[in-house]
C-alpha cells in the first residue's frame, strides 16, 4: 500500500474518533488536559490494536477466501463507509453531570470508535499486507484527530464532528472501489 493510501485510510478511520471527541468535548462543562489525554491515548491505542487484531483474524480467513479477497475487502470498506455516513445522520444529545472520559464509558467509546479499524485490519490481511506500519499510522492518526476533535469540539460542537464522519465514510467507500479497480487492472 502506498503512503497516500495508508494516510487516507488512517484519516478516514480517525474521523470516528474525531467526531466522538468533538461530541464529548461539546457535552462536558469544561475540557481539561486530562480529558484530552485520556481520549486521545485510548482512541489511538484502540485504533492501533484493533487494526492488528483484525489482521490476525484475517490471516486465518485468508486460507478460505483465496481468489476473492479483493471483493471481500471492497465489501467490508463499502459497508463501513456507508454505515459511518448513516450514523452521522442521527441526532445525539448530552447527558448532564456525566464524564465519558473515565472508566467503562471510555473503554466503550474506544471500542466503538475502533470497530472500523478491526474490519480494515481484516481487509489488510486478506490483501496480504504487513501490519506493523499501518497499525502504527492508524493509531497515531486517531490520537492526533482525537486531540484536534476535543479542541474543536469546545468551539464547534457536535455539528463539525458529523461532517467529518460523513467525509470519512466517503473516503472508505472510495478506497473500497480503488481496491476493485486495482484488481481489474
N, C-alpha and C positions, 0 to 999 in steps of 0.2 A: 504494500500500500504506500503510495507516495505521501509526502509530508502534508500537502494541502488537503488531501482527502482525510488523513488522520486528524488534522486540526479541525476540519469541518465536522467530522463525526464527534469529536470531543466537545466542540462548542454546541452542537445540536443536543448532545446528551446533557450538557451543563445547563441548558435552558430550563429544565425542570427544577434544578437546584436554585437557579437564579429566581425563577418565579415564586417558589416556596419561600425563599429567603426574603424576597420583597414583600410577600404577603405577611410573613411573620413579623418583619420589622414594622410594617404598617399597623399591625394589631397591638404591638407592645406599647406600653405607655412611654418607655424610653429604651433605647438600644445601647447597651454598654459594650465595651470591648470584649467582655466575657461572652455575651450573647453572640457576637460576631465570630469570635474564635470557635466557640462550640459548634455553631452551624457550619462554618467553613471547614473545620477539621473533619467533622463527622461526614459531611456530604462528600468531601473529596476522598476520604478513606473508603467509604462505602462504594462510591462510583468505581474506584480502582479495584477493590476486592471483588465486587460483583462482576466486573468485566473478566477478571481472571477466573472466577468460579464458573462463569458461563463458558469460557473457553475450555476449561477442564471437562465440563459436562458434554460439551460439543465434541470433544475428542472421541468419546465413546460412541456418540451418534454418527460420526463421520464414516465409520465402518459400514453402517447400514444404509447410508444415503449417498454413497458414491455414485456419481453421474448426474445428480440433480441438486447438488449442494448450492449452486448459484441461485436456483429457483427458490430454495428454502430460505436462503439469506435475503433474497428480494422480498419474499412474503413476510418475513419477520420485520424487516425495516419498513415495509409499506404499512403493515398493521400497527406498528409502534407509532409511526408518524401520524397516521390518521387518528389513532387514539389520543395522542398529545393534542391534536387540533380540537378534537371533540371535548376533551377535558377542559381546554382553555375557554370554552364557551359557557361553562357552568358558573353560576354565581357563588361566591364564598363570603362568609361573614366572620366577624371577630367574636371571640368569647372573652368577656371581661375577666380580669384577675387570673389569667392562665399564662404560664410561661412554657411554651412548647420547646424551648432550648434546653430542657432538663429531662433526665430520666428516660422512661419508656417512650414518652412522646418524641424525644429526639431520635431515639432508635427507630421508631416507627416512621418518622419523616425521612430519616436516612435511607431506610429500606425502600420506602415508596418512591423516592426520587431516583433510586438506582436500579429499579427493576428493568428499565430500558437498557441499562448497561449490561445486565445479565444476558439479555437477548442478543445484544450486539456482540458480546463475548462468544456466544454460541455461533453467531454468523462468522466471526473471525476464525473460529476453529474449523467450521465447515469449508472455509476458503483456504485452509491450511496456512494461516498466517502465524507468525510468532506473536507472543502476547506481552512480554515484559514492557517494551516501549509503549505500545498502545495503552496498556493499563495505566502506566505512569502518566502519560499525557492526558488521558481522560480524567484521572484523579486530580491532577493539577488544574486542569481547565475548570472542573467542578468547584474546586477550592476557590479559585480566583473569581469565578462567576457568582459564587455564593457571597463572597465578600462584597463584590460590587452590588449584588442584589440587596444586601442589608443596607448598604449606604444609600442606594437609590430608593429603596422601599420607605425610608424615612421621609423622603420628599415626594415621590411619585405615587406611592401606594400600590394597590393591587393591580391597577389597570396596566401599568408597564409590564409587569410580570406575565400577564395574559398574552400580550402581543409577542413577547419573547418566546413563550411556549408555542405559539402558533408558527412562528418562523422556524423554530427548532423542529417541529413536526414536518414542515415542508422540506427542510433540509434532509431529514431521514428518508422521506419518500423519494426525493431526488437521488440520494445515494443508492437506494434500492434499484431504481431504474438504471443508474450508472453501472451497477454490477451486471445487470442483464445485458446492457449494450456492450460492455467489455467481453462478456461471454460469447456473444453472437459475432464479434469481430474476428 
